[in-house]
Amino acid sequence: MTDIFSIANRVLKIAEEEGADHCEVYIMNRNKTDYTFEVKAGKKTFNGISSTIRGIAIRAAKGGKLGFGYSSDFSEEALRFTIRSVLSVAEETQGFEGFTTPKTVSEVKGTYDDETANLSIEKAMELIDLFEDSIKGVNEDILILESSLRHCVISTVIVNTAGVEVEEKGTYIGIGTTLSVKGKEKITYPFNSSRRTMNSLDLEKLGETAANDVLRLTEKKSIETGDYEVILSPKVLAELLSYSFTTSLCADQVQAKLSVLEGKVGEKIASEKLTLYDDGTYEEGLYTTKFDDEGTPTQKTLLIEKGVLKGFLYDSITANIDNVESTGNCVRWEPPTWDVFFARSFSCRPRVWMSNLVIEPGSKKLDELVGEISKGLFLLNIFSGFTMSPSGDFNLPVVHGYIIEKGEITGAIKEATIQGNVFETLKGINAVGADIDIVIPDSTSGSLISPHIRLEKLKVISAD
């Protein structure tokens, strides 16, 4: 038994001594390193930063009341103080019947790699050079203002008085850059991609994609206000789906009658082109784990099938209320907690939330999606969707996007804003691409695994 398990079981013993009936211990350790090359005054500078964050979260119950607390101090005195504080703030919690019991936890693929975990500074610089060479290989006029590589190892342990003892370790790696083009210095284009293992990052392909993206942004044109047929990138979809829409799929919101989808299971709520599920077991998913943040095994949960709502996301407490099984969607996240890899923290109260939200791909290649549009737009990036209203209404500026005329990209969108309602938008999907990308939305937890999709129409407001 590792030292970390010894600490966790010591907390259970202290909880028993303090009179707790039930106790759960969650320990997270995060080791992260960032390498950045930045061009300043014509000179390239290097910076490397490493950080370690470790903490313990405790939930304990006494007399049917449940409390929560946390500490980054693992001393005996601090742990006992935390337990006493947890019990002192414990409250009646509907649905709490004790912590989750042990269940078979299966291994998941592509979530840990020793080479990624132990990446050296020399190897990191070699990878950045490969990435930058692939960008310059497309066009020498592209200016690389900044390049960065990040890697991280996160370890998690959960132990409770019901007998759960589980441990997991995962790796994460990401590459990023900010580009411009000679003679077009007003254009800056950030590009980032994250994966679980080093070998999953196709640096040559990513560099070429980033280079082609920024080159297409050099010729900006004004557009007229109106309804357009529109292609949405996975990044844009992440910003549209990861806030009010995801909230509406969480069982606690449904039970509180705060979800616009409450009472609509079995009803058509989106285009028949859309099939969507949450999958905490998705191979190499950024939020793929063997178990959720209370020790329940993760799973694939169908949410929308060919436009029809099939169900919701549950943790153990909300599952008890509806007399169903947990879907393995207990997460330790609260807004505005955010991380480039894995937005979870020991300091956050457990709640229901997505892991990897997955849109089932279609059969059309991206070139086909573009080629079938006579007049429309291709949205690459939009402003963060965290400002979206609970009803799903949005009014979001377009950060980067292209104009499509007669099946070809003819320029970049100068300035515009998209308006609509996310639930209505999903009804207007007329095609789903075959490509897949894994992206993280801004200011929230979870990832979206999605192809490009095409909408029959979306209202776009010109800023001119």
ZAMARGU-4260 file (C-alpha; in steps of 0.2 Angstrom, whole numbers, plus 5000, padded with zeros to 4 digits):
<rodrens>
0) 5000/5000/5000 | 5007/5017/4995 | 5010/5031/5007 | 4996/5041/4999 | 4984/5027/5004
5) 4991/5027/5021 | 4987/5045/5023 | 4969/5042/5016 | 4966/5028/5028 | 4973/5038/5043
10) 4960/5051/5039 | 4946/5038/5040 | 4953/5033/5057 | 4952/5051/5063 | 4935/5053/5056
15) 4929/5038/5066 | 4938/5045/5082 | 4928/5061/5079 | 4911/5052/5078 | 4908/5052/5059
20) 4897/5038/5053 | 4903/5039/5035 | 4919/5047/5027 | 4926/5049/5010 | 4944/5055/5006
25) 4950/5062/4989 | 4968/5066/4986 | 4975/5074/4971 | 4993/5077/4966 | 4997/5088/4950
30) 5014/5090/4943 | 5015/5102/4928 | 5029/5110/4918 | 5027/5123/4905 | 5041/5127/4892
35) 5038/5144/4882 | 5048/5152/4867 | 5043/5170/4864 | 5049/5183/4852 | 5052/5200/4860
40) 5061/5214/4851 | 5066/5202/4838 | 5075/5191/4850 | 5069/5173/4855 | 5068/5170/4874
45) 5065/5154/4883 | 5056/5151/4900 | 5052/5135/4909 | 5041/5134/4924 | 5037/5119/4935
50) 5023/5118/4948 | 5016/5105/4960 | 4999/5106/4969 | 4993/5093/4981 | 4978/5093/4992
55) 4965/5082/5001 | 4946/5084/5001 | 4935/5076/5014 | 4917/5072/5015 | 4910/5066/5031
60) 4893/5062/5038 | 4886/5061/5055 | 4868/5058/5060 | 4862/5059/5042 | 4871/5076/5039
65) 4884/5078/5026 | 4899/5090/5026 | 4914/5095/5015 | 4931/5102/5018 | 4949/5102/5011
70) 4967/5105/5016 | 4984/5106/5007 | 4992/5103/5024 | 4993/5084/5027 | 4999/5085/5045
75) 4990/5076/5059 | 4984/5092/5067 | 4978/5099/5051 | 4968/5084/5046 | 4960/5082/5062
80) 4955/5101/5062 | 4948/5098/5044 | 4938/5083/5050 | 4930/5093/5064 | 4926/5108/5053
85) 4918/5096/5040 | 4907/5089/5054 | 4903/5106/5061 | 4896/5112/5044 | 4887/5096/5039
90) 4869/5098/5033 | 4854/5088/5028 | 4857/5082/5010 | 4843/5074/5000 | 4848/5058/4992
95) 4863/5055/5002 | 4863/5037/5009 | 4881/5034/5012 | 4896/5034/5000 | 4898/5023/4985
100) 4902/5005/4987 | 4916/4996/4978 | 4913/4991/4960 | 4924/4983/4947 | 4935/4997/4939
105) 4941/4993/4921 | 4957/5000/4914 | 4956/5013/4900 | 4968/5015/4886 | 4979/5029/4881
110) 4978/5039/4898 | 4996/5037/4904 | 5013/5036/4896 | 5030/5036/4905 | 5039/5045/4891
115) 5026/5059/4893 | 5027/5059/4911 | 5046/5060/4911 | 5048/5072/4897 | 5065/5081/4897
120) 5069/5099/4893 | 5079/5093/4878 | 5065/5082/4871 | 5053/5097/4874 | 5064/5109/4864
125) 5065/5096/4850 | 5046/5094/4849 | 5044/5113/4848 | 5057/5114/4834 | 5048/5100/4824
130) 5031/5110/4827 | 5039/5126/4821 | 5047/5119/4806 | 5031/5112/4800 | 5023/5129/4802
135) 5037/5137/4792 | 5037/5123/4779 | 5020/5129/4774 | 5025/5148/4771 | 5041/5157/4777
140) 5031/5173/4779 | 5022/5166/4794 | 5028/5174/4810 | 5029/5163/4825 | 5027/5175/4840
145) 5026/5162/4853 | 5027/5143/4855 | 5024/5133/4870 | 5024/5115/4876 | 5016/5109/4892
150) 5015/5092/4901 | 5007/5086/4917 | 5005/5071/4928 | 4989/5070/4939 | 4987/5056/4952
155) 4971/5053/4961 | 4967/5042/4976 | 4949/5039/4983 | 4946/5029/4999 | 4929/5028/5009
160) 4922/5019/5024 | 4911/5009/5012 | 4927/5000/5006 | 4932/5009/4990 | 4951/5010/4988
165) 4955/5016/4970 | 4970/5025/4962 | 4974/5032/4945 | 4988/5042/4937 | 4986/5051/4920
170) 4998/5061/4908 | 4994/5076/4898 | 5003/5085/4885 | 4999/5101/4874 | 5007/5111/4861
175) 5003/5129/4857 | 5008/5144/4846 | 5003/5162/4842 | 5005/5166/4823 | 5005/5182/4812
180) 5010/5185/4794 | 5023/5197/4787 | 5015/5213/4781 | 4999/5208/4791 | 5005/5211/4809
185) 4987/5216/4815 | 4983/5198/4813 | 4987/5186/4828 | 4980/5169/4828 | 4982/5157/4843
190) 4982/5138/4841 | 4982/5125/4854 | 4980/5106/4854 | 4981/5094/4869 | 4982/5075/4871
195) 4986/5062/4884 | 5002/5055/4877 | 5016/5063/4867 | 5014/5050/4853 | 4996/5056/4851
200) 5002/5074/4845 | 5004/5074/4827 | 5016/5089/4827 | 5018/5090/4808 | 5000/5090/4804
205) 4996/5102/4818 | 5009/5114/4812 | 5002/5113/4794 | 4984/5116/4801 | 4989/5131/4811
210) 4999/5138/4796 | 4985/5136/4784 | 4972/5143/4796 | 4982/5160/4799 | 4986/5162/4780
215) 4967/5161/4776 | 4964/5175/4789 | 4975/5188/4780 | 4962/5195/4768 | 4947/5201/4779
220) 4931/5206/4771 | 4915/5214/4778 | 4899/5204/4778 | 4881/5209/4778 | 4869/5205/4793
225) 4858/5190/4789 | 4855/5172/4791 | 4869/5161/4784 | 4872/5143/4781 | 4887/5140/4793
230) 4900/5127/4797 | 4905/5126/4816 | 4922/5120/4821 | 4924/5108/4836 | 4931/5123/4846
235) 4915/5134/4842 | 4904/5119/4846 | 4913/5117/4863 | 4909/5135/4867 | 4891/5133/4862
240) 4888/5116/4871 | 4898/5117/4887 | 4888/5129/4897 | 4869/5131/4898 | 4867/5115/4887
245) 4877/5104/4898 | 4869/5111/4913 | 4852/5106/4907 | 4859/5088/4905 | 4864/5087/4924
250) 4852/5077/4935 | 4853/5090/4949 | 4846/5104/4938 | 4833/5093/4931 | 4827/5088/4949
255) 4827/5106/4954 | 4816/5110/4938 | 4829/5122/4932 | 4833/5112/4916 | 4824/5117/4900
260) 4825/5098/4896 | 4815/5093/4912 | 4801/5081/4907 | 4807/5079/4889 | 4815/5062/4889
265) 4809/5053/4873 | 4805/5069/4864 | 4815/5076/4849 | 4825/5090/4854 | 4838/5091/4840
270) 4841/5087/4822 | 4840/5068/4818 | 4858/5071/4812 | 4864/5073/4830 | 4869/5058/4841
275) 4878/5064/4857 | 4884/5055/4873 | 4895/5057/4887 | 4910/5045/4888 | 4922/5044/4903
280) 4930/5029/4895 | 4934/5037/4878 | 4951/5031/4872 | 4964/5045/4875 | 4950/5057/4880
285) 4956/5072/4890 | 4943/5068/4904 | 4945/5050/4902 | 4947/5041/4919 | 4944/5024/4927
290) 4932/5031/4940 | 4923/5047/4943 | 4927/5059/4958 | 4918/5048/4971 | 4925/5031/4965
295) 4911/5026/4953 | 4917/5017/4937 | 4915/5029/4922 | 4905/5024/4907 | 4897/5029/4890
300) 4880/5037/4893 | 4869/5040/4878 | 4861/5057/4880 | 4853/5061/4862 | 4850/5048/4849
305) 4846/5055/4831 | 4839/5070/4839 | 4829/5062/4853 | 4833/5065/4871 | 4838/5048/4880
310) 4843/5053/4898 | 4854/5063/4910 | 4870/5063/4919 | 4870/5057/4937 | 4882/5056/4952
315) 4877/5044/4967 | 4866/5057/4976 | 4856/5062/4962 | 4854/5044/4956 | 4847/5039/4973
320) 4834/5053/4971 | 4828/5045/4955 | 4831/5027/4960 | 4843/5024/4946 | 4862/5020/4944
325) 4875/5034/4944 | 4882/5037/4927 | 4899/5040/4934 | 4898/5059/4932 | 4903/5065/4949
330) 4916/5079/4947 | 4926/5090/4958 | 4924/5107/4949 | 4916/5123/4952 | 4916/5139/4941
335) 4927/5148/4937 | 4940/5134/4940 | 4949/5131/4923 | 4964/5121/4917 | 4972/5119/4900
340) 4972/5100/4903 | 4960/5094/4917 | 4949/5107/4927 | 4947/5097/4943 | 4952/5102/4960
345) 4952/5095/4978 | 4946/5112/4984 | 4929/5110/4974 | 4913/5102/4980 | 4908/5087/4971
350) 4894/5090/4958 | 4886/5082/4943 | 4895/5087/4926 | 4901/5080/4910 | 4917/5071/4906
355) 4920/5069/4888 | 4905/5075/4878 | 4905/5066/4861 | 4896/5070/4845 | 4895/5054/4834
360) 4904/5058/4817 | 4895/5058/4800 | 4902/5053/4783 | 4906/5070/4775 | 4924/5077/4774
365) 4927/5095/4779 | 4930/5099/4760 | 4913/5092/4756 | 4904/5102/4770 | 4912/5118/4762
370) 4910/5113/4744 | 4891/5111/4746 | 4889/5129/4752 | 4885/5143/4739 | 4885/5157/4751
375) 4890/5155/4770 | 4902/5156/4784 | 4915/5144/4792 | 4917/5149/4811 | 4934/5144/4818
380) 4934/5153/4835 | 4921/5163/4844 | 4921/5172/4861 | 4919/5160/4876 | 4902/5154/4879
385) 4902/5156/4898 | 4892/5171/4896 | 4877/5162/4889 | 4861/5163/4898 | 4853/5148/4907
390) 4840/5147/4893 | 4853/5145/4880 | 4852/5162/4872 | 4869/5168/4866 | 4876/5183/4858
395) 4895/5179/4855 | 4908/5189/4844 | 4916/5179/4830 | 4935/5179/4834 | 4941/5170/4818
400) 4931/5164/4803 | 4930/5162/4785 | 4918/5168/4771 | 4912/5154/4759 | 4907/5158/4741
405) 4902/5145/4728 | 4910/5131/4738 | 4926/5139/4742 | 4934/5150/4756 | 4937/5167/4748
410) 4942/5177/4763 | 4941/5180/4782 | 4926/5188/4792 | 4931/5205/4797 | 4920/5208/4812
415) 4903/5199/4817 | 4893/5192/4831 | 4882/5177/4831 | 4865/5177/4839 | 4853/5163/4843
420) 4848/5149/4856 | 4859/5134/4858 | 4843/5122/4859 | 4836/5129/4843 | 4853/5129/4835
425) 4854/5110/4837 | 4838/5108/4828 | 4846/5116/4812 | 4860/5104/4809 | 4860/5098/4791
430) 4876/5089/4790 | 4889/5081/4802 | 4908/5079/4797 | 4918/5064/4798 | 4934/5072/4806
435) 4936/5071/4825 | 4945/5084/4836 | 4947/5084/4855 | 4945/5102/4862 | 4943/5110/4879
440) 4931/5124/4881 | 4935/5140/4890 | 4931/5143/4909 | 4923/5126/4912 | 4927/5107/4915
445) 4926/5093/4903 | 4931/5091/4884 | 4921/5090/4868 | 4926/5076/4855 | 4918/5081/4839
450) 4918/5083/4820 | 4913/5099/4811 | 4895/5102/4809 | 4885/5112/4797 | 4869/5122/4801
455) 4855/5126/4789 | 4855/5144/4796 | 4862/5155/4809 | 4860/5173/4812 | 4875/5183/4810
460) 4876/5202/4814 | 4889/5212/4805 | 4899/5225/4816 | 4902/5237/4801
</rodrens>
